[in-house]
Amino acid sequence: MGDKEENKDINVAQDAFDRIGKKDVAETGTDSRRLINSLTAETGGITVGPSIQANNVSNINYYITARTDTRKKSDHDNEPALEEPDLNKRKMVCQQNYKKEVEKKYGKMKDYNSLTGEWVNFNRRYTKLLILRRHLKLKEREDELKSGGHLELRKKCKSDEAMCIQVEDVFAADENGEIPSTIVLQGPAGIGKTFTVNKIMYDWASKNIFQGKFDYVFHFSFRELNTKGNVSLIELLSDQCSDLNLKEILACPEKLLFLMDGFDEWKFPLDHYDVGLGGDEHTKQPVAITVSRLLKRKILSKSTLLITTRPSSLETLDKGVTLQRFADLLGFSVDEIHQYVSNYFEAKEQAAQAQNYFKENESVLTLCFVPVVCWIVCEVIKHSIDCGEELTLNLKTATQVFVHFIITLREHHGNNLPLDIIHKLGPLALEGVRKQQFLFPEEELEKLISSPVQSVSAFINKIQFKQGLSCQSAYHFLHLSIQELFAAIFCVSGMADEEINTLLNDSLHNKSLLNVVQFMFGLANMKIQALIPDSNLLPISVLRTRLEKWMKEASRYVYILELLHCLFEIQDEEFVKKSMADMNVLSFRHGCVNKKDCTVIKYCIEQRGEVDRLDLMFSILKEDEVKALVEVLPKCKTFYMQAGYLTEDTVMNFCQMLSTHPSRKFLFLEITMRKEGLKLCCDTADSGVEEECLSIDGDLPEDFIWNICTLIIPKYNFESISIQNSHLTSNFIEKLDGVLKMSTIDLQPLRMEFGYLTKETAEDFCRMLSTRPSRKYLYLAITMSEEGLKLCCDTHDDMFVEKDLSIDGDLPEDFILNICTLIVPTYNCESISVRNSHLTSNFIEELCGVLKMSTTDLQSLELRNAHLTDSCFESLASGLDAFSSLKYLHLSKNSFTDSSVPSFNQIVLNCTSLKHFDLRGNQFSPDGKKNVKEELQRNYTSLIHSDRSRNQEDKQEYERYLYLWI
């Protein structure tokens, strides 16, 4: 029927209604059904459907539609009937053609800022979103909002397969085997609802999902449906693809899936067109009725519906439509955020730069569970890279990011809400931050805004929860930072002149308000204010004067890192420099300092020019934090820092920085290898507690160790150098010798330690020591281990350090003798110890010869567990005749027998100062032990056995005494 005929019929129905309907109702109380029949008869086949409540039709809302089939005739209507095989083939071809159209249409997408003709590959950009199969519990939502733990919640949900589902599982049977036919997918603005719907369309057309389950999938946008007039469902479907044989398609409604996207944008109520409606999918009616009948399953009742909506409209939808399954779209987890960034940038280098930005800005990362935020950050970073600007020039601060976010939400997800909405929500946001309240009842919002609460759903999210026996609802800002930003905008607006002073004063004692203050500093930036047109914010000069005054007062109450974050937000060199005039020492001891914090610290030091000390003691930094700070450390006269999980390159860059600033006279530097990476501890302040030291511990490459030594040793006057658990070669020792000779270290006492050495390397080191005759004192210990030799050397003249040569381990006799030959003649060794080796009488004779050639006053000789025999003892007795200074002789755990007893007396006679004689663990018989005691008793006024107490009276009672262990 043409439009003119239709209008004519409608006029006829109107007249009939005026003549018959109103009269009957008024005079005889005609019921609704009789009225419909009368109207139908009068209009000759025109169906009139009133909306009637309680038989009262004094105010009848009616619609008029032609009973005649208004379906547009297509080419398929006049086709002759086909045989079954041909019919199936045609159906298949028709379906494939439709899929190709869908795949082509949904295979590309436009960004918010795309120019004409600019398209993005959809599949490349798409990143999987988390879908929760149930409502979040009230406590889960409260904890998420209070802590800003949006990503923690998503990590927890992702790890629990019972909580999260895939897109294709949304339509799966439940535990009772029932398959839902109407599903709702809810999520706040920008979370990816439309993205998910488009993905379903594309994947179905690409034959990735729902093959065999749905023959056809149709996508309707409520925003577009709002623009339609009188239309039938057939016409709506024809708009999607004109070549479809809809008669055949609709014959199997159970094979159809309708994706109804954006119910929160639907302008019409669902409950207004609910009574007395007739017609089917061919009936042309106002779009509100057609869509309402589809949602309420009065058309194609066996089809499947997926409806997306914001939480603010969920209750309205639930009242008008029977929802059989609920799913909550949570957005991205951390892994998906990184995946989105990788998908966004085609160049890996650009993707890496973007990933680094997210690592630096944890507050931004916590908001990036919302895909639109990821897009904003990536888009601005890409623009910066393409223009050759500093990477984070336009997204350096949290204020920049969140202002961009709310502007984008307003323009693309808020139907261009007036900006005064932000100011109207400000008091609620501020009061919530003050009280630590993050959930608000609907009546609190209604007091502030005249429009329906749904109108601000771009910024406000709604949740439903069970309380007792009833179902309750509450509202919250999309993110805690959004609430804090709204509070800050309200405080610095002209409408709340007194509020700013109150908040600044309260923040000195209420740390929960400091984030609002930080946003206030950000809003004092001229570029930020330019992003918010007609914002009615205080003039920059007025706002900055108040913030500057607060900074002076806050330095007495607020942790210094929080103050630096405030200065970072304002991004004004002159303001920062003036505010930091009295901040000579920046101390962050025992603080948890992340990369963002280090970026802030670096920025503030750069603006100030120089600080006296930067103290990061017990604030364990990591790779990214060290990289952020290393460039600014030269501007710190002294600094202390600890770091872990470092790479060799980062440590090398750090040492390079130290080597280029020789004005520092003190350095304690410790580098330790751990499983997770290198640990570094550095102090450049001479506090008197630590000595100047270079310590490197771990199985690190020799070249790496050597490069550090060449960078650091010539610049600083180390008292100690320690290189432990590394496999060093003789070449390294030779080069180290050269570096030491060229530095001032060679002229002063030095402590050195090495580990994992070979015998050749240890011998070369001792040869190096033997060329330093100016050193009169030496402590040298060489110890055998499974990994190699450990060597410890100290040339300090310290009354608490013995002048000792100690060799421990089953080492070759020639090696031990070579060490003794190199060291003993050069240094005044008071003690020589050789343990756990296999020595012969030849070694004893050679050692005694070396001792006689030196000027040492040997006081202690230990040859323990050296497998010495009786013949060795005879050589020892004859070789020690010139050492009257010997006080300690330790010969335990050898192989001496009773045959050695006569030689003991000779040693005692020659070594007149001997006070301790240890013969335990040898092979003496009881009689032999008795003979030893008797022999020694003749030469000593008192023989004090090991089972006697060692007290001063024992020593003073006798002129000559000897402690004997046997």
Buried (B, 14 or more C-beta within 10 A) or exposed (E): EEEEEBEEBBEBBBEBBEEBBBEBBEEEEBEBEEBBEBBBEBBEEBBBBBBBEEEEBEEBEBBBBBBBBBBEEBEBEEEEEEEEEEEEEBBEEBBEEBBEBBBEBBBBBEEEEEEEEEEEEBBEBBBBBBBBBEBBEBEBBBBBBEEBBBBBBBBBBBEEEEBBBEBBEBBEEEEEEEEBBBBBBBBBBBBBBBBBBBBBBBBBBBEEBBEEBBBBBBBBBBBBBBEBEBBBBBBBBBEBBEEBBBEBBBEEBBBBBBBBBBBBBBEBEBEEBBEBBBBBBBBBBBBBBBBBBBBBBBBBEEBBBBBBBBBBBBBBBBEBBEBBBBBBBBBBBBBBBBBBBBBBBEEEEBBEBBBBBBBBBBBBBBBBBBBBBBBBBBBBBBBBBEEEEEBBBBBBBBBBBBBBBBBBBBEBBBEEBEBBBBBBBBBBBBBBBBEEBBBBEBEBBEEBBEEEBBBBBBBBBBBBBEEEEEEEBBBBBBBBBBBBBBBBBBBBBEEBEEBBEEBBEBBBEBEBBBBBBBBBBBBBBEEBBEBBEEBEBBEBEBBBEBBEEBBEEBBEEBBBBBBBBBBBBBBBEEBBBEBBEEBEEBBBEEBEBBBBBBBBBBBBBBBBEEBEBBBBBEBBBBBBBBBBBBEBBBBBBBBBBBBBBBEBEBBBBBBBBBBEEEEBEBBBBBBBBEEEBBBBBBBBBBEEEBEBBBBBBBEBEBEBBBBBBBBBBBBBBBBBBBBBBBBBBBEBBBBBBEBBEEBEBBEEBBBBBBBBBBBEBBBBBBBBBBEBEEBEBBBBBBBBEEEBBBBBBBBBEEEEBBBBBBBBBEBEBEBBBBBBBBBBBBBBBBBBBBBBBBBBBEBBBBBBEBBEEBEBBBBBBBBBBBBBBBBBBBBBBBBBBEBEBBBBBBBBBBBBBBBBBEBBBBBBEBBEEBBBBBBBBBBBEEEBBBBBBEBBEEBBEBBBEEEEEEEEEBEEEEEEBBBBBB
